[in-house]
């Protein structure tokens, strides 16, 4: 397994998937009207996700 993902790798993995974010909104990467996904690393392997509407 690859230990480092590039942004391009992440785009390929997530494109077209429906993701329910921690803020409750959904995002579909690669869709023209997709929410912006914010991913925050909390340390210890934990992450938190939100959208641009809730995260700023």
C-alpha positions in Angstrom: 0.0 0.0 0.0 1.2 3.5 -0.9 2.1 5.5 2.2 1.7 8.9 0.7 -1.3 10.1 -1.4 -1.1 13.0 -3.7 -4.0 15.4 -4.3 -4.5 13.6 -7.7 -4.7 10.2 -5.9 -7.3 11.6 -3.5 -9.3 13.0 -6.4 -9.4 9.6 -8.1 -10.4 7.8 -4.9 -13.2 10.2 -4.1 -14.6 11.2 -7.5 -18.3 10.5 -7.8 -18.7 9.3 -4.2 -21.4 10.8 -1.9 -19.7 11.8 1.4 -21.7 12.7 4.5 -19.5 15.2 6.4 -19.3 15.6 10.2 -21.2 18.9 9.8 -24.2 16.9 8.4 -23.9 18.2 4.8 -23.0 16.0 1.9 -20.4 16.4 -0.8 -19.8 14.7 -4.1 -16.2 15.3 -5.3 -15.9 15.9 -9.0 -19.5 17.1 -9.4 -19.9 20.7 -10.8 -22.0 21.7 -7.8 -20.2 19.9 -5.1 -19.6 21.3 -1.6 -16.1 22.2 -0.7 -14.7 19.6 1.7 -12.5 20.7 4.6 -10.5 17.9 6.3 -8.8 18.8 9.6 -6.2 16.5 11.1 -6.7 16.3 14.9 -3.7 14.1 15.5 -3.6 10.4 16.6 -5.0 9.4 13.2 -8.3 11.2 13.8 -9.8 13.6 11.3 -12.8 15.9 11.2 -14.7 16.9 8.1 -16.9 19.8 7.3 -18.0 21.9 4.3 -17.1 25.5 3.4 -20.4 26.7 4.6 -19.9 25.3 8.2 -16.1 25.3 8.4 -15.2 28.9 8.0 
